[in-house]
Amino acid sequence: MSRALAPVTLVTLFLVGLQLAIFTTLRFDGVVIMLVWLWPLAMGLAGVTSLALTAAVVAGLFFDTHGTTPFGLTAAVGLALAYGASRLGREGVGDLDSAAWWVTPLLGALGGFSAPLLYTFFGLFTLNFSLWRGSVLAVMVVNACAFFVLARPMARLARAVSGAGERARR
């Protein structure tokens, strides 16, 4: 894990920069696709729990420094996604080599569908009721579709950066 921490952190910071520079301005039906949630989910599916949780915290906190929402809320959702996906990844459910081709995209879509709901739900604990503005369902559907398409490439990147693919071949 310690050898992979630096590359994972660098890729995480690059993805946060990509999120802030491109994806926050690129909207589909007024909805932003959240790479900062997809990356920890993909890391979790690679089966590296500690790196997935680290990626979730780094991505969430750095993203939250540029937003007006409660600080740490994006990280909390990323942590929930990373932990849930890592439980599946440890069991080999999201494995790119042995599972059916559609399993990883389907798990990504489920994560993309549930993440905005978690975000809004966790926002209630911070007494921020403005997160209910707009259509939460539209955010859920757009992120689910985007995560479905991007889950396999992101999971391949997560395996390559974390070295999970090398450990699986041994």
Contacts in CASP RR format, 6 or more apart in sequence:
PFRMAT RR
TARGET T0000
AUTHOR 0000-0000-0000
METHOD contacts of the structure
MODEL  1
MSRALAPVTLVTLFLVGLQLAIFTTLRFDGVVIMLVWLWPLAMGLAGVTS
LALTAAVVAGLFFDTHGTTPFGLTAAVGLALAYGASRLGREGVGDLDSAA
WWVTPLLGALGGFSAPLLYTFFGLFTLNFSLWRGSVLAVMVVNACAFFVL
ARPMARLARAVSGAGERARR
1 48 0 8 1.000
1 50 0 8 1.000
1 51 0 8 1.000
4 48 0 8 1.000
4 51 0 8 1.000
4 161 0 8 1.000
4 162 0 8 1.000
4 163 0 8 1.000
5 51 0 8 1.000
5 54 0 8 1.000
7 161 0 8 1.000
7 162 0 8 1.000
8 43 0 8 1.000
8 51 0 8 1.000
8 54 0 8 1.000
8 55 0 8 1.000
8 161 0 8 1.000
8 162 0 8 1.000
9 54 0 8 1.000
9 55 0 8 1.000
9 58 0 8 1.000
11 39 0 8 1.000
11 157 0 8 1.000
11 161 0 8 1.000
12 39 0 8 1.000
12 54 0 8 1.000
12 55 0 8 1.000
12 58 0 8 1.000
12 59 0 8 1.000
13 58 0 8 1.000
13 62 0 8 1.000
15 35 0 8 1.000
15 36 0 8 1.000
15 39 0 8 1.000
15 59 0 8 1.000
16 36 0 8 1.000
16 58 0 8 1.000
16 59 0 8 1.000
16 60 0 8 1.000
16 62 0 8 1.000
16 63 0 8 1.000
18 35 0 8 1.000
19 34 0 8 1.000
19 35 0 8 1.000
19 36 0 8 1.000
19 63 0 8 1.000
20 63 0 8 1.000
20 66 0 8 1.000
23 32 0 8 1.000
23 33 0 8 1.000
23 34 0 8 1.000
23 35 0 8 1.000
24 32 0 8 1.000
26 32 0 8 1.000
26 33 0 8 1.000
28 142 0 8 1.000
28 146 0 8 1.000
29 138 0 8 1.000
29 142 0 8 1.000
30 138 0 8 1.000
31 138 0 8 1.000
31 139 0 8 1.000
31 142 0 8 1.000
31 143 0 8 1.000
33 142 0 8 1.000
33 143 0 8 1.000
33 146 0 8 1.000
34 74 0 8 1.000
34 112 0 8 1.000
34 115 0 8 1.000
34 143 0 8 1.000
35 150 0 8 1.000
36 59 0 8 1.000
36 60 0 8 1.000
36 63 0 8 1.000
36 74 0 8 1.000
36 78 0 8 1.000
37 74 0 8 1.000
37 77 0 8 1.000
37 78 0 8 1.000
37 81 0 8 1.000
37 111 0 8 1.000
37 112 0 8 1.000
37 115 0 8 1.000
37 143 0 8 1.000
38 108 0 8 1.000
38 112 0 8 1.000
38 146 0 8 1.000
38 147 0 8 1.000
38 150 0 8 1.000
38 151 0 8 1.000
38 154 0 8 1.000
39 55 0 8 1.000
39 59 0 8 1.000
39 154 0 8 1.000
39 158 0 8 1.000
40 52 0 8 1.000
40 53 0 8 1.000
40 55 0 8 1.000
40 56 0 8 1.000
40 59 0 8 1.000
40 78 0 8 1.000
40 79 0 8 1.000
40 81 0 8 1.000
40 82 0 8 1.000
40 85 0 8 1.000
41 52 0 8 1.000
41 78 0 8 1.000
41 81 0 8 1.000
41 82 0 8 1.000
41 85 0 8 1.000
41 107 0 8 1.000
41 108 0 8 1.000
41 111 0 8 1.000
41 112 0 8 1.000
41 147 0 8 1.000
41 151 0 8 1.000
41 154 0 8 1.000
42 85 0 8 1.000
42 151 0 8 1.000
42 154 0 8 1.000
42 155 0 8 1.000
42 157 0 8 1.000
42 158 0 8 1.000
43 51 0 8 1.000
43 52 0 8 1.000
43 55 0 8 1.000
43 56 0 8 1.000
43 82 0 8 1.000
43 85 0 8 1.000
43 86 0 8 1.000
43 158 0 8 1.000
43 162 0 8 1.000
44 51 0 8 1.000
44 52 0 8 1.000
44 82 0 8 1.000
44 84 0 8 1.000
44 85 0 8 1.000
44 86 0 8 1.000
44 88 0 8 1.000
44 89 0 8 1.000
44 158 0 8 1.000
45 85 0 8 1.000
45 86 0 8 1.000
45 88 0 8 1.000
45 89 0 8 1.000
45 93 0 8 1.000
45 94 0 8 1.000
45 104 0 8 1.000
45 107 0 8 1.000
45 108 0 8 1.000
45 151 0 8 1.000
45 155 0 8 1.000
45 158 0 8 1.000
46 52 0 8 1.000
46 89 0 8 1.000
46 155 0 8 1.000
46 158 0 8 1.000
46 159 0 8 1.000
46 162 0 8 1.000
46 164 0 8 1.000
46 165 0 8 1.000
47 86 0 8 1.000
47 89 0 8 1.000
47 90 0 8 1.000
47 92 0 8 1.000
47 164 0 8 1.000
48 86 0 8 1.000
48 158 0 8 1.000
48 162 0 8 1.000
48 163 0 8 1.000
48 164 0 8 1.000
49 82 0 8 1.000
49 83 0 8 1.000
49 86 0 8 1.000
49 90 0 8 1.000
51 162 0 8 1.000
52 82 0 8 1.000
52 83 0 8 1.000
52 85 0 8 1.000
52 86 0 8 1.000
53 79 0 8 1.000
53 82 0 8 1.000
53 83 0 8 1.000
53 86 0 8 1.000
55 82 0 8 1.000
56 75 0 8 1.000
56 78 0 8 1.000
56 79 0 8 1.000
56 81 0 8 1.000
56 82 0 8 1.000
57 75 0 8 1.000
57 79 0 8 1.000
59 74 0 8 1.000
59 75 0 8 1.000
59 78 0 8 1.000
60 72 0 8 1.000
60 74 0 8 1.000
60 75 0 8 1.000
60 78 0 8 1.000
61 71 0 8 1.000
61 72 0 8 1.000
61 74 0 8 1.000
61 75 0 8 1.000
63 74 0 8 1.000
64 70 0 8 1.000
64 71 0 8 1.000
64 72 0 8 1.000
64 73 0 8 1.000
64 74 0 8 1.000
64 75 0 8 1.000
65 71 0 8 1.000
69 128 0 8 1.000
69 131 0 8 1.000
70 123 0 8 1.000
70 126 0 8 1.000
70 128 0 8 1.000
73 119 0 8 1.000
73 122 0 8 1.000
73 123 0 8 1.000
73 126 0 8 1.000
73 128 0 8 1.000
74 119 0 8 1.000
76 118 0 8 1.000
76 122 0 8 1.000
77 115 0 8 1.000
77 118 0 8 1.000
77 119 0 8 1.000
77 122 0 8 1.000
78 115 0 8 1.000
80 118 0 8 1.000
81 111 0 8 1.000
81 114 0 8 1.000
81 115 0 8 1.000
81 118 0 8 1.000
85 107 0 8 1.000
85 111 0 8 1.000
88 94 0 8 1.000
88 107 0 8 1.000
89 95 0 8 1.000
92 98 0 8 1.000
92 99 0 8 1.000
93 99 0 8 1.000
93 103 0 8 1.000
93 107 0 8 1.000
94 103 0 8 1.000
94 104 0 8 1.000
94 107 0 8 1.000
94 155 0 8 1.000
95 168 0 8 1.000
96 104 0 8 1.000
96 152 0 8 1.000
96 155 0 8 1.000
96 156 0 8 1.000
96 159 0 8 1.000
97 168 0 8 1.000
101 152 0 8 1.000
104 151 0 8 1.000
104 152 0 8 1.000
104 155 0 8 1.000
105 147 0 8 1.000
105 148 0 8 1.000
105 149 0 8 1.000
105 151 0 8 1.000
105 152 0 8 1.000
106 148 0 8 1.000
107 151 0 8 1.000
108 144 0 8 1.000
108 147 0 8 1.000
108 148 0 8 1.000
108 151 0 8 1.000
109 144 0 8 1.000
109 145 0 8 1.000
109 147 0 8 1.000
109 148 0 8 1.000
109 151 0 8 1.000
110 144 0 8 1.000
111 143 0 8 1.000
111 144 0 8 1.000
111 147 0 8 1.000
112 140 0 8 1.000
112 143 0 8 1.000
112 144 0 8 1.000
112 146 0 8 1.000
112 147 0 8 1.000
113 140 0 8 1.000
113 141 0 8 1.000
113 143 0 8 1.000
113 144 0 8 1.000
113 147 0 8 1.000
114 140 0 8 1.000
115 140 0 8 1.000
115 143 0 8 1.000
116 136 0 8 1.000
116 139 0 8 1.000
116 140 0 8 1.000
116 143 0 8 1.000
117 136 0 8 1.000
117 140 0 8 1.000
119 131 0 8 1.000
120 131 0 8 1.000
120 132 0 8 1.000
120 136 0 8 1.000
123 131 0 8 1.000
158 164 0 8 1.000
159 165 0 8 1.000
END
